[in-house]
Amino acid sequence: MDPVRSCIACRGQGNWRDLLHLVLRDNRVTPDPSHRLGGRGAWLHPNCFEVAKNRRSFQRAFKTGENLDLHELENYLSNLLNSVHKEQK
Ligand SMILES: [Zn+2]
């Protein structure tokens, strides 16, 4: 049986394959789709990113009050969405 993870934004639970694994490195929220990075992890539905950002779910998940750098994650997600659009054409 696959482990069940809950999304930091909507708290919905899902199969870990449906959730993106994130790790915190030097205050950067880093996507870790292949689960190779160590450190404190969090799980997010790719389409819950805006919710997580607005609710400061990242700060809560990583237990920090610092402003986190989300650029890497934003780039990753926009590439992800672009590739989905391409496949649909
Ligand atoms: Zn979610």
PDB file of the backbone (N, CA, C, O) and the ligand in Angstrom, with CONECT records:
HET     ZN  A 101       1
ATOM      1  N   MET A   1       0.849  -1.192   0.000  1.00  0.00           N
ATOM      2  CA  MET A   1       0.000   0.000   0.000  1.00  0.00           C
ATOM      3  C   MET A   1       0.882   1.239   0.000  1.00  0.00           C
ATOM      4  O   MET A   1       1.885   1.307   0.711  1.00  0.00           O
ATOM      5  N   ASP A   2       0.493   2.208  -0.804  1.00  0.00           N
ATOM      6  CA  ASP A   2       1.284   3.425  -0.877  1.00  0.00           C
ATOM      7  C   ASP A   2       1.009   4.319   0.319  1.00  0.00           C
ATOM      8  O   ASP A   2      -0.121   4.390   0.802  1.00  0.00           O
ATOM      9  N   PRO A   3       2.027   4.991   0.790  1.00  0.00           N
ATOM     10  CA  PRO A   3       1.791   5.928   1.892  1.00  0.00           C
ATOM     11  C   PRO A   3       0.926   7.100   1.430  1.00  0.00           C
ATOM     12  O   PRO A   3       1.025   7.544   0.286  1.00  0.00           O
ATOM     13  N   VAL A   4       0.094   7.585   2.317  1.00  0.00           N
ATOM     14  CA  VAL A   4      -0.788   8.703   1.994  1.00  0.00           C
ATOM     15  C   VAL A   4      -0.176   9.984   2.564  1.00  0.00           C
ATOM     16  O   VAL A   4       0.286  10.010   3.705  1.00  0.00           O
ATOM     17  N   ARG A   5      -0.179  11.018   1.772  1.00  0.00           N
ATOM     18  CA  ARG A   5       0.394  12.300   2.201  1.00  0.00           C
ATOM     19  C   ARG A   5      -0.698  13.354   2.208  1.00  0.00           C
ATOM     20  O   ARG A   5      -1.675  13.237   1.467  1.00  0.00           O
ATOM     21  N   SER A   6      -0.548  14.373   3.028  1.00  0.00           N
ATOM     22  CA  SER A   6      -1.523  15.449   2.944  1.00  0.00           C
ATOM     23  C   SER A   6      -0.883  16.739   2.448  1.00  0.00           C
ATOM     24  O   SER A   6       0.247  17.083   2.795  1.00  0.00           O
ATOM     25  N   CYS A   7      -1.650  17.431   1.630  1.00  0.00           N
ATOM     26  CA  CYS A   7      -1.217  18.654   0.989  1.00  0.00           C
ATOM     27  C   CYS A   7      -1.149  19.781   2.022  1.00  0.00           C
ATOM     28  O   CYS A   7      -2.052  19.921   2.847  1.00  0.00           O
ATOM     29  N   ILE A   8      -0.086  20.581   1.980  1.00  0.00           N
ATOM     30  CA  ILE A   8       0.070  21.644   2.979  1.00  0.00           C
ATOM     31  C   ILE A   8      -0.942  22.768   2.781  1.00  0.00           C
ATOM     32  O   ILE A   8      -1.172  23.546   3.707  1.00  0.00           O
ATOM     33  N   ALA A   9      -1.555  22.875   1.594  1.00  0.00           N
ATOM     34  CA  ALA A   9      -2.489  23.974   1.329  1.00  0.00           C
ATOM     35  C   ALA A   9      -3.924  23.584   1.667  1.00  0.00           C
ATOM     36  O   ALA A   9      -4.572  24.242   2.481  1.00  0.00           O
ATOM     37  N   CYS A  10      -4.421  22.517   1.043  1.00  0.00           N
ATOM     38  CA  CYS A  10      -5.835  22.177   1.228  1.00  0.00           C
ATOM     39  C   CYS A  10      -6.025  21.081   2.258  1.00  0.00           C
ATOM     40  O   CYS A  10      -7.158  20.749   2.609  1.00  0.00           O
ATOM     41  N   ARG A  11      -4.915  20.507   2.755  1.00  0.00           N
ATOM     42  CA  ARG A  11      -4.976  19.436   3.746  1.00  0.00           C
ATOM     43  C   ARG A  11      -5.628  18.174   3.197  1.00  0.00           C
ATOM     44  O   ARG A  11      -5.848  17.209   3.930  1.00  0.00           O
ATOM     45  N   GLY A  12      -5.931  18.186   1.918  1.00  0.00           N
ATOM     46  CA  GLY A  12      -6.494  17.002   1.308  1.00  0.00           C
ATOM     47  C   GLY A  12      -5.434  15.915   1.236  1.00  0.00           C
ATOM     48  O   GLY A  12      -4.249  16.203   1.068  1.00  0.00           O
ATOM     49  N   GLN A  13      -5.852  14.704   1.360  1.00  0.00           N
ATOM     50  CA  GLN A  13      -4.893  13.625   1.315  1.00  0.00           C
ATOM     51  C   GLN A  13      -4.887  13.004  -0.061  1.00  0.00           C
ATOM     52  O   GLN A  13      -5.899  12.998  -0.762  1.00  0.00           O
ATOM     53  N   GLY A  14      -3.755  12.489  -0.435  1.00  0.00           N
ATOM     54  CA  GLY A  14      -3.674  11.877  -1.742  1.00  0.00           C
ATOM     55  C   GLY A  14      -2.527  10.907  -1.802  1.00  0.00           C
ATOM     56  O   GLY A  14      -1.658  10.876  -0.931  1.00  0.00           O
ATOM     57  N   ASN A  15      -2.543  10.132  -2.833  1.00  0.00           N
ATOM     58  CA  ASN A  15      -1.420   9.268  -3.116  1.00  0.00           C
ATOM     59  C   ASN A  15      -0.185  10.146  -3.318  1.00  0.00           C
ATOM     60  O   ASN A  15      -0.288  11.218  -3.913  1.00  0.00           O
ATOM     61  N   TRP A  16       0.955   9.720  -2.843  1.00  0.00           N
ATOM     62  CA  TRP A  16       2.142  10.570  -2.935  1.00  0.00           C
ATOM     63  C   TRP A  16       2.524  10.866  -4.377  1.00  0.00           C
ATOM     64  O   TRP A  16       3.242  11.832  -4.632  1.00  0.00           O
ATOM     65  N   ARG A  17       2.066  10.064  -5.318  1.00  0.00           N
ATOM     66  CA  ARG A  17       2.394  10.350  -6.714  1.00  0.00           C
ATOM     67  C   ARG A  17       1.655  11.580  -7.238  1.00  0.00           C
ATOM     68  O   ARG A  17       2.098  12.222  -8.190  1.00  0.00           O
ATOM     69  N   ASP A  18       0.531  11.900  -6.610  1.00  0.00           N
ATOM     70  CA  ASP A  18      -0.249  13.056  -7.055  1.00  0.00           C
ATOM     71  C   ASP A  18       0.211  14.353  -6.415  1.00  0.00           C
ATOM     72  O   ASP A  18      -0.219  15.438  -6.804  1.00  0.00           O
ATOM     73  N   LEU A  19       1.090  14.230  -5.428  1.00  0.00           N
ATOM     74  CA  LEU A  19       1.549  15.408  -4.708  1.00  0.00           C
ATOM     75  C   LEU A  19       3.014  15.650  -5.039  1.00  0.00           C
ATOM     76  O   LEU A  19       3.792  14.721  -5.256  1.00  0.00           O
ATOM     77  N   LEU A  20       3.358  16.926  -5.070  1.00  0.00           N
ATOM     78  CA  LEU A  20       4.748  17.273  -5.346  1.00  0.00           C
ATOM     79  C   LEU A  20       5.507  17.377  -4.028  1.00  0.00           C
ATOM     80  O   LEU A  20       5.064  18.043  -3.092  1.00  0.00           O
ATOM     81  N   HIS A  21       6.651  16.711  -3.971  1.00  0.00           N
ATOM     82  CA  HIS A  21       7.479  16.783  -2.775  1.00  0.00           C
ATOM     83  C   HIS A  21       8.335  18.041  -2.824  1.00  0.00           C
ATOM     84  O   HIS A  21       8.964  18.331  -3.841  1.00  0.00           O
ATOM     85  N   LEU A  22       8.355  18.785  -1.724  1.00  0.00           N
ATOM     86  CA  LEU A  22       9.125  20.024  -1.647  1.00  0.00           C
ATOM     87  C   LEU A  22      10.099  19.918  -0.487  1.00  0.00           C
ATOM     88  O   LEU A  22       9.783  19.351   0.559  1.00  0.00           O
ATOM     89  N   VAL A  23      11.278  20.466  -0.686  1.00  0.00           N
ATOM     90  CA  VAL A  23      12.218  20.553   0.426  1.00  0.00           C
ATOM     91  C   VAL A  23      12.686  21.991   0.556  1.00  0.00           C
ATOM     92  O   VAL A  23      12.617  22.768  -0.396  1.00  0.00           O
ATOM     93  N   LEU A  24      13.159  22.333   1.734  1.00  0.00           N
ATOM     94  CA  LEU A  24      13.643  23.680   2.007  1.00  0.00           C
ATOM     95  C   LEU A  24      15.163  23.672   2.008  1.00  0.00           C
ATOM     96  O   LEU A  24      15.799  22.939   2.765  1.00  0.00           O
ATOM     97  N   ARG A  25      15.733  24.509   1.137  1.00  0.00           N
ATOM     98  CA  ARG A  25      17.189  24.619   1.106  1.00  0.00           C
ATOM     99  C   ARG A  25      17.562  26.095   1.110  1.00  0.00           C
ATOM    100  O   ARG A  25      17.242  26.817   0.166  1.00  0.00           O
ATOM    101  N   ASP A  26      18.228  26.545   2.150  1.00  0.00           N
ATOM    102  CA  ASP A  26      18.637  27.948   2.263  1.00  0.00           C
ATOM    103  C   ASP A  26      17.466  28.893   2.012  1.00  0.00           C
ATOM    104  O   ASP A  26      17.584  29.857   1.256  1.00  0.00           O
ATOM    105  N   ASN A  27      16.346  28.608   2.648  1.00  0.00           N
ATOM    106  CA  ASN A  27      15.142  29.441   2.497  1.00  0.00           C
ATOM    107  C   ASN A  27      14.547  29.413   1.098  1.00  0.00           C
ATOM    108  O   ASN A  27      13.686  30.229   0.771  1.00  0.00           O
ATOM    109  N   ARG A  28      14.995  28.493   0.286  1.00  0.00           N
ATOM    110  CA  ARG A  28      14.372  28.308  -1.030  1.00  0.00           C
ATOM    111  C   ARG A  28      13.498  27.064  -0.980  1.00  0.00           C
ATOM    112  O   ARG A  28      13.941  25.993  -0.564  1.00  0.00           O
ATOM    113  N   VAL A  29      12.257  27.220  -1.406  1.00  0.00           N
ATOM    114  CA  VAL A  29      11.381  26.058  -1.517  1.00  0.00           C
ATOM    115  C   VAL A  29      11.703  25.390  -2.849  1.00  0.00           C
ATOM    116  O   VAL A  29      11.509  25.971  -3.916  1.00  0.00           O
ATOM    117  N   THR A  30      12.199  24.161  -2.764  1.00  0.00           N
ATOM    118  CA  THR A  30      12.739  23.483  -3.929  1.00  0.00           C
ATOM    119  C   THR A  30      11.892  22.264  -4.276  1.00  0.00           C
ATOM    120  O   THR A  30      11.670  21.405  -3.423  1.00  0.00           O
ATOM    121  N   PRO A  31      11.420  22.179  -5.507  1.00  0.00           N
ATOM    122  CA  PRO A  31      10.676  20.984  -5.898  1.00  0.00           C
ATOM    123  C   PRO A  31      11.596  19.775  -5.983  1.00  0.00           C
ATOM    124  O   PRO A  31      12.739  19.877  -6.431  1.00  0.00           O
ATOM    125  N   ASP A  32      11.099  18.666  -5.561  1.00  0.00           N
ATOM    126  CA  ASP A  32      11.895  17.439  -5.538  1.00  0.00           C
ATOM    127  C   ASP A  32      11.076  16.290  -6.103  1.00  0.00           C
ATOM    128  O   ASP A  32      10.700  15.368  -5.379  1.00  0.00           O
ATOM    129  N   PRO A  33      10.800  16.351  -7.413  1.00  0.00           N
ATOM    130  CA  PRO A  33       9.900  15.346  -8.000  1.00  0.00           C
ATOM    131  C   PRO A  33      10.449  13.931  -7.921  1.00  0.00           C
ATOM    132  O   PRO A  33       9.672  12.976  -7.948  1.00  0.00           O
ATOM    133  N   SER A  34      11.766  13.767  -7.823  1.00  0.00           N
ATOM    134  CA  SER A  34      12.307  12.408  -7.796  1.00  0.00           C
ATOM    135  C   SER A  34      12.646  11.956  -6.377  1.00  0.00           C
ATOM    136  O   SER A  34      13.188  10.869  -6.178  1.00  0.00           O
ATOM    137  N   HIS A  35      12.317  12.814  -5.372  1.00  0.00           N
ATOM    138  CA  HIS A  35      12.495  12.432  -3.969  1.00  0.00           C
ATOM    139  C   HIS A  35      13.938  12.088  -3.655  1.00  0.00           C
ATOM    140  O   HIS A  35      14.218  11.132  -2.932  1.00  0.00           O
ATOM    141  N   ARG A  36      14.848  12.873  -4.205  1.00  0.00           N
ATOM    142  CA  ARG A  36      16.256  12.563  -3.967  1.00  0.00           C
ATOM    143  C   ARG A  36      16.890  13.474  -2.928  1.00  0.00           C
ATOM    144  O   ARG A  36      17.949  13.164  -2.383  1.00  0.00           O
ATOM    145  N   LEU A  37      16.235  14.606  -2.655  1.00  0.00           N
ATOM    146  CA  LEU A  37      16.836  15.572  -1.754  1.00  0.00           C
ATOM    147  C   LEU A  37      16.482  15.242  -0.318  1.00  0.00           C
ATOM    148  O   LEU A  37      15.388  14.760  -0.023  1.00  0.00           O
ATOM    149  N   GLY A  38      17.418  15.506   0.560  1.00  0.00           N
ATOM    150  CA  GLY A  38      17.144  15.291   1.976  1.00  0.00           C
ATOM    151  C   GLY A  38      16.560  16.547   2.598  1.00  0.00           C
ATOM    152  O   GLY A  38      16.245  17.513   1.902  1.00  0.00           O
ATOM    153  N   GLY A  39      16.422  16.524   3.882  1.00  0.00           N
ATOM    154  CA  GLY A  39      15.930  17.698   4.588  1.00  0.00           C
ATOM    155  C   GLY A  39      14.457  17.604   4.883  1.00  0.00           C
ATOM    156  O   GLY A  39      13.804  16.597   4.611  1.00  0.00           O
ATOM    157  N   ARG A  40      13.948  18.685   5.450  1.00  0.00           N
ATOM    158  CA  ARG A  40      12.552  18.698   5.843  1.00  0.00           C
ATOM    159  C   ARG A  40      11.673  18.752   4.603  1.00  0.00           C
ATOM    160  O   ARG A  40      11.892  19.595   3.733  1.00  0.00           O
ATOM    161  N   GLY A  41      10.708  17.895   4.507  1.00  0.00           N
ATOM    162  CA  GLY A  41       9.880  17.832   3.318  1.00  0.00           C
ATOM    163  C   GLY A  41       8.458  18.288   3.565  1.00  0.00           C
ATOM    164  O   GLY A  41       7.963  18.271   4.692  1.00  0.00           O
ATOM    165  N   ALA A  42       7.813  18.695   2.489  1.00  0.00           N
ATOM    166  CA  ALA A  42       6.395  19.031   2.539  1.00  0.00           C
ATOM    167  C   ALA A  42       5.788  18.538   1.237  1.00  0.00           C
ATOM    168  O   ALA A  42       6.499  18.263   0.270  1.00  0.00           O
ATOM    169  N   TRP A  43       4.475  18.431   1.222  1.00  0.00           N
ATOM    170  CA  TRP A  43       3.792  17.898   0.054  1.00  0.00           C
ATOM    171  C   TRP A  43       2.724  18.879  -0.398  1.00  0.00           C
ATOM    172  O   TRP A  43       2.024  19.478   0.419  1.00  0.00           O
ATOM    173  N   LEU A  44       2.609  19.037  -1.716  1.00  0.00           N
ATOM    174  CA  LEU A  44       1.677  20.021  -2.261  1.00  0.00           C
ATOM    175  C   LEU A  44       1.080  19.493  -3.558  1.00  0.00           C
ATOM    176  O   LEU A  44       1.785  18.918  -4.386  1.00  0.00           O
ATOM    177  N   HIS A  45      -0.236  19.695  -3.730  1.00  0.00           N
ATOM    178  CA  HIS A  45      -0.813  19.468  -5.056  1.00  0.00           C
ATOM    179  C   HIS A  45      -0.287  20.568  -5.965  1.00  0.00           C
ATOM    180  O   HIS A  45      -0.290  21.732  -5.563  1.00  0.00           O
ATOM    181  N   PRO A  46       0.165  20.250  -7.171  1.00  0.00           N
ATOM    182  CA  PRO A  46       0.674  21.308  -8.059  1.00  0.00           C
ATOM    183  C   PRO A  46      -0.336  22.440  -8.251  1.00  0.00           C
ATOM    184  O   PRO A  46       0.070  23.596  -8.367  1.00  0.00           O
ATOM    185  N   ASN A  47      -1.630  22.147  -8.287  1.00  0.00           N
ATOM    186  CA  ASN A  47      -2.585  23.237  -8.513  1.00  0.00           C
ATOM    187  C   ASN A  47      -3.055  23.895  -7.215  1.00  0.00           C
ATOM    188  O   ASN A  47      -3.981  24.707  -7.234  1.00  0.00           O
ATOM    189  N   CYS A  48      -2.431  23.556  -6.097  1.00  0.00           N
ATOM    190  CA  CYS A  48      -2.734  24.251  -4.839  1.00  0.00           C
ATOM    191  C   CYS A  48      -1.681  25.307  -4.526  1.00  0.00           C
ATOM    192  O   CYS A  48      -1.672  25.870  -3.432  1.00  0.00           O
ATOM    193  N   PHE A  49      -0.805  25.575  -5.470  1.00  0.00           N
ATOM    194  CA  PHE A  49       0.302  26.499  -5.203  1.00  0.00           C
ATOM    195  C   PHE A  49      -0.182  27.884  -4.784  1.00  0.00           C
ATOM    196  O   PHE A  49       0.312  28.447  -3.807  1.00  0.00           O
ATOM    197  N   GLU A  50      -1.159  28.441  -5.530  1.00  0.00           N
ATOM    198  CA  GLU A  50      -1.631  29.794  -5.219  1.00  0.00           C
ATOM    199  C   GLU A  50      -2.238  29.854  -3.820  1.00  0.00           C
ATOM    200  O   GLU A  50      -2.027  30.812  -3.075  1.00  0.00           O
ATOM    201  N   VAL A  51      -2.993  28.815  -3.479  1.00  0.00           N
ATOM    202  CA  VAL A  51      -3.602  28.749  -2.150  1.00  0.00           C
ATOM    203  C   VAL A  51      -2.514  28.713  -1.084  1.00  0.00           C
ATOM    204  O   VAL A  51      -2.583  29.426  -0.083  1.00  0.00           O
ATOM    205  N   ALA A  52      -1.521  27.882  -1.311  1.00  0.00           N
ATOM    206  CA  ALA A  52      -0.436  27.745  -0.342  1.00  0.00           C
ATOM    207  C   ALA A  52       0.291  29.070  -0.163  1.00  0.00           C
ATOM    208  O   ALA A  52       0.661  29.445   0.949  1.00  0.00           O
ATOM    209  N   LYS A  53       0.491  29.776  -1.279  1.00  0.00           N
ATOM    210  CA  LYS A  53       1.198  31.047  -1.231  1.00  0.00           C
ATOM    211  C   LYS A  53       0.375  32.070  -0.439  1.00  0.00           C
ATOM    212  O   LYS A  53       0.911  32.767   0.423  1.00  0.00           O
ATOM    213  N   ASN A  54      -0.916  32.158  -0.733  1.00  0.00           N
ATOM    214  CA  ASN A  54      -1.766  33.139  -0.064  1.00  0.00           C
ATOM    215  C   ASN A  54      -1.915  32.848   1.421  1.00  0.00           C
ATOM    216  O   ASN A  54      -2.002  33.769   2.234  1.00  0.00           O
ATOM    217  N   ARG A  55      -1.944  31.582   1.771  1.00  0.00           N
ATOM    218  CA  ARG A  55      -2.152  31.222   3.177  1.00  0.00           C
ATOM    219  C   ARG A  55      -0.844  31.092   3.935  1.00  0.00           C
ATOM    220  O   ARG A  55      -0.845  30.754   5.119  1.00  0.00           O
ATOM    221  N   ARG A  56       0.257  31.354   3.278  1.00  0.00           N
ATOM    222  CA  ARG A  56       1.580  31.176   3.907  1.00  0.00           C
ATOM    223  C   ARG A  56       1.726  29.748   4.441  1.00  0.00           C
ATOM    224  O   ARG A  56       2.291  29.521   5.510  1.00  0.00           O
ATOM    225  N   SER A  57       1.208  28.810   3.677  1.00  0.00           N
ATOM    226  CA  SER A  57       1.308  27.407   4.092  1.00  0.00           C
ATOM    227  C   SER A  57       2.754  26.923   4.102  1.00  0.00           C
ATOM    228  O   SER A  57       3.109  26.005   4.843  1.00  0.00           O
ATOM    229  N   PHE A  58       3.583  27.550   3.271  1.00  0.00           N
ATOM    230  CA  PHE A  58       4.983  27.109   3.216  1.00  0.00           C
ATOM    231  C   PHE A  58       5.688  27.423   4.538  1.00  0.00           C
ATOM    232  O   PHE A  58       6.429  26.600   5.076  1.00  0.00           O
ATOM    233  N   GLN A  59       5.439  28.630   5.044  1.00  0.00           N
ATOM    234  CA  GLN A  59       6.060  28.998   6.325  1.00  0.00           C
ATOM    235  C   GLN A  59       5.606  28.054   7.434  1.00  0.00           C
ATOM    236  O   GLN A  59       6.390  27.664   8.300  1.00  0.00           O
ATOM    237  N   ARG A  60       4.328  27.698   7.390  1.00  0.00           N
ATOM    238  CA  ARG A  60       3.816  26.812   8.425  1.00  0.00           C
ATOM    239  C   ARG A  60       4.402  25.412   8.283  1.00  0.00           C
ATOM    240  O   ARG A  60       4.803  24.789   9.266  1.00  0.00           O
ATOM    241  N   ALA A  61       4.444  24.934   7.056  1.00  0.00           N
ATOM    242  CA  ALA A  61       4.934  23.573   6.838  1.00  0.00           C
ATOM    243  C   ALA A  61       6.405  23.441   7.219  1.00  0.00           C
ATOM    244  O   ALA A  61       6.834  22.419   7.754  1.00  0.00           O
ATOM    245  N   PHE A  62       7.168  24.495   6.934  1.00  0.00           N
ATOM    246  CA  PHE A  62       8.603  24.416   7.229  1.00  0.00           C
ATOM    247  C   PHE A  62       8.937  25.056   8.572  1.00  0.00           C
ATOM    248  O   PHE A  62      10.107  25.200   8.928  1.00  0.00           O
ATOM    249  N   LYS A  63       7.899  25.438   9.312  1.00  0.00           N
ATOM    250  CA  LYS A  63       8.076  25.977  10.665  1.00  0.00           C
ATOM    251  C   LYS A  63       9.087  27.120  10.691  1.00  0.00           C
ATOM    252  O   LYS A  63      10.078  27.081  11.420  1.00  0.00           O
ATOM    253  N   THR A  64       8.812  28.131   9.883  1.00  0.00           N
ATOM    254  CA  THR A  64       9.681  29.289   9.843  1.00  0.00           C
ATOM    255  C   THR A  64       8.849  30.551   9.690  1.00  0.00           C
ATOM    256  O   THR A  64       7.767  30.518   9.104  1.00  0.00           O
ATOM    257  N   GLY A  65       9.344  31.653  10.211  1.00  0.00           N
ATOM    258  CA  GLY A  65       8.674  32.931  10.010  1.00  0.00           C
ATOM    259  C   GLY A  65       9.319  33.735   8.899  1.00  0.00           C
ATOM    260  O   GLY A  65       8.858  34.824   8.557  1.00  0.00           O
ATOM    261  N   GLU A  66      10.388  33.192   8.339  1.00  0.00           N
ATOM    262  CA  GLU A  66      11.126  33.896   7.295  1.00  0.00           C
ATOM    263  C   GLU A  66      10.326  33.931   6.003  1.00  0.00           C
ATOM    264  O   GLU A  66       9.465  33.085   5.764  1.00  0.00           O
ATOM    265  N   ASN A  67      10.622  34.916   5.181  1.00  0.00           N
ATOM    266  CA  ASN A  67      10.084  34.898   3.831  1.00  0.00           C
ATOM    267  C   ASN A  67      10.839  33.863   3.022  1.00  0.00           C
ATOM    268  O   ASN A  67      12.069  33.827   3.025  1.00  0.00           O
ATOM    269  N   LEU A  68      10.097  33.034   2.341  1.00  0.00           N
ATOM    270  CA  LEU A  68      10.734  31.958   1.588  1.00  0.00           C
ATOM    271  C   LEU A  68      10.785  32.316   0.111  1.00  0.00           C
ATOM    272  O   LEU A  68       9.900  32.992  -0.413  1.00  0.00           O
ATOM    273  N   ASP A  69      11.822  31.858  -0.537  1.00  0.00           N
ATOM    274  CA  ASP A  69      11.991  32.097  -1.969  1.00  0.00           C
ATOM    275  C   ASP A  69      11.231  31.014  -2.735  1.00  0.00           C
ATOM    276  O   ASP A  69      11.577  29.834  -2.682  1.00  0.00           O
ATOM    277  N   LEU A  70      10.201  31.438  -3.439  1.00  0.00           N
ATOM    278  CA  LEU A  70       9.354  30.473  -4.145  1.00  0.00           C
ATOM    279  C   LEU A  70       9.640  30.425  -5.640  1.00  0.00           C
ATOM    280  O   LEU A  70       8.935  29.745  -6.387  1.00  0.00           O
ATOM    281  N   HIS A  71      10.676  31.147  -6.081  1.00  0.00           N
ATOM    282  CA  HIS A  71      10.894  31.251  -7.528  1.00  0.00           C
ATOM    283  C   HIS A  71      11.144  29.907  -8.197  1.00  0.00           C
ATOM    284  O   HIS A  71      10.625  29.615  -9.275  1.00  0.00           O
ATOM    285  N   GLU A  72      11.948  29.108  -7.531  1.00  0.00           N
ATOM    286  CA  GLU A  72      12.293  27.818  -8.125  1.00  0.00           C
ATOM    287  C   GLU A  72      11.036  26.961  -8.307  1.00  0.00           C
ATOM    288  O   GLU A  72      10.847  26.310  -9.334  1.00  0.00           O
ATOM    289  N   LEU A  73      10.194  26.984  -7.290  1.00  0.00           N
ATOM    290  CA  LEU A  73       8.952  26.222  -7.349  1.00  0.00           C
ATOM    291  C   LEU A  73       8.007  26.798  -8.411  1.00  0.00           C
ATOM    292  O   LEU A  73       7.368  26.053  -9.155  1.00  0.00           O
ATOM    293  N   GLU A  74       7.929  28.132  -8.471  1.00  0.00           N
ATOM    294  CA  GLU A  74       7.056  28.759  -9.469  1.00  0.00           C
ATOM    295  C   GLU A  74       7.500  28.395 -10.890  1.00  0.00           C
ATOM    296  O   GLU A  74       6.679  28.077 -11.750  1.00  0.00           O
ATOM    297  N   ASN A  75       8.814  28.449 -11.114  1.00  0.00           N
ATOM    298  CA  ASN A  75       9.322  28.072 -12.437  1.00  0.00           C
ATOM    299  C   ASN A  75       9.006  26.619 -12.755  1.00  0.00           C
ATOM    300  O   ASN A  75       8.591  26.283 -13.864  1.00  0.00           O
ATOM    301  N   TYR A  76       9.208  25.778 -11.772  1.00  0.00           N
ATOM    302  CA  TYR A  76       8.962  24.360 -11.982  1.00  0.00           C
ATOM    303  C   TYR A  76       7.504  24.122 -12.357  1.00  0.00           C
ATOM    304  O   TYR A  76       7.204  23.368 -13.283  1.00  0.00           O
ATOM    305  N   LEU A  77       6.599  24.776 -11.626  1.00  0.00           N
ATOM    306  CA  LEU A  77       5.172  24.559 -11.878  1.00  0.00           C
ATOM    307  C   LEU A  77       4.741  25.139 -13.215  1.00  0.00           C
ATOM    308  O   LEU A  77       3.892  24.558 -13.891  1.00  0.00           O
ATOM    309  N   SER A  78       5.312  26.283 -13.614  1.00  0.00           N
ATOM    310  CA  SER A  78       4.895  26.821 -14.908  1.00  0.00           C
ATOM    311  C   SER A  78       5.410  25.940 -16.043  1.00  0.00           C
ATOM    312  O   SER A  78       4.735  25.790 -17.061  1.00  0.00           O
ATOM    313  N   ASN A  79       6.591  25.360 -15.880  1.00  0.00           N
ATOM    314  CA  ASN A  79       7.058  24.388 -16.880  1.00  0.00           C
ATOM    315  C   ASN A  79       6.148  23.169 -16.931  1.00  0.00           C
ATOM    316  O   ASN A  79       5.834  22.644 -18.000  1.00  0.00           O
ATOM    317  N   LEU A  80       5.741  22.741 -15.762  1.00  0.00           N
ATOM    318  CA  LEU A  80       4.858  21.581 -15.668  1.00  0.00           C
ATOM    319  C   LEU A  80       3.550  21.854 -16.412  1.00  0.00           C
ATOM    320  O   LEU A  80       3.076  21.013 -17.175  1.00  0.00           O
ATOM    321  N   LEU A  81       2.970  23.043 -16.184  1.00  0.00           N
ATOM    322  CA  LEU A  81       1.716  23.387 -16.842  1.00  0.00           C
ATOM    323  C   LEU A  81       1.909  23.510 -18.341  1.00  0.00           C
ATOM    324  O   LEU A  81       1.062  23.066 -19.116  1.00  0.00           O
ATOM    325  N   ASN A  82       3.026  24.116 -18.759  1.00  0.00           N
ATOM    326  CA  ASN A  82       3.291  24.243 -20.186  1.00  0.00           C
ATOM    327  C   ASN A  82       3.386  22.884 -20.858  1.00  0.00           C
ATOM    328  O   ASN A  82       2.861  22.687 -21.954  1.00  0.00           O
ATOM    329  N   SER A  83       4.052  21.953 -20.201  1.00  0.00           N
ATOM    330  CA  SER A  83       4.218  20.651 -20.842  1.00  0.00           C
ATOM    331  C   SER A  83       2.880  19.922 -20.918  1.00  0.00           C
ATOM    332  O   SER A  83       2.643  19.163 -21.858  1.00  0.00           O
ATOM    333  N   VAL A  84       2.007  20.144 -19.941  1.00  0.00           N
ATOM    334  CA  VAL A  84       0.676  19.544 -20.004  1.00  0.00           C
ATOM    335  C   VAL A  84      -0.095  20.115 -21.199  1.00  0.00           C
ATOM    336  O   VAL A  84      -0.750  19.383 -21.941  1.00  0.00           O
ATOM    337  N   HIS A  85       0.000  21.453 -21.369  1.00  0.00           N
ATOM    338  CA  HIS A  85      -0.706  22.068 -22.498  1.00  0.00           C
ATOM    339  C   HIS A  85      -0.207  21.530 -23.828  1.00  0.00           C
ATOM    340  O   HIS A  85      -0.985  21.294 -24.752  1.00  0.00           O
ATOM    341  N   LYS A  86       1.107  21.338 -23.909  1.00  0.00           N
ATOM    342  CA  LYS A  86       1.667  20.823 -25.157  1.00  0.00           C
ATOM    343  C   LYS A  86       1.141  19.421 -25.461  1.00  0.00           C
ATOM    344  O   LYS A  86       0.831  19.089 -26.605  1.00  0.00           O
ATOM    345  N   GLU A  87       1.049  18.617 -24.419  1.00  0.00           N
ATOM    346  CA  GLU A  87       0.578  17.243 -24.652  1.00  0.00           C
ATOM    347  C   GLU A  87      -0.872  17.204 -25.123  1.00  0.00           C
ATOM    348  O   GLU A  87      -1.282  16.290 -25.839  1.00  0.00           O
ATOM    349  N   GLN A  88      -1.641  18.215 -24.707  1.00  0.00           N
ATOM    350  CA  GLN A  88      -3.055  18.202 -25.059  1.00  0.00           C
ATOM    351  C   GLN A  88      -3.296  18.624 -26.504  1.00  0.00           C
ATOM    352  O   GLN A  88      -4.361  18.363 -27.062  1.00  0.00           O
ATOM    353  N   LYS A  89      -2.291  19.286 -27.116  1.00  0.00           N
ATOM    354  CA  LYS A  89      -2.493  19.761 -28.489  1.00  0.00           C
ATOM    355  C   LYS A  89      -2.446  18.597 -29.479  1.00  0.00           C
ATOM    356  O   LYS A  89      -2.597  18.805 -30.683  1.00  0.00           O
TER     357      LYS A  89
HETATM  358 ZN    ZN A 101      -4.002  20.517  -2.167  1.00  0.00          ZN2+
END
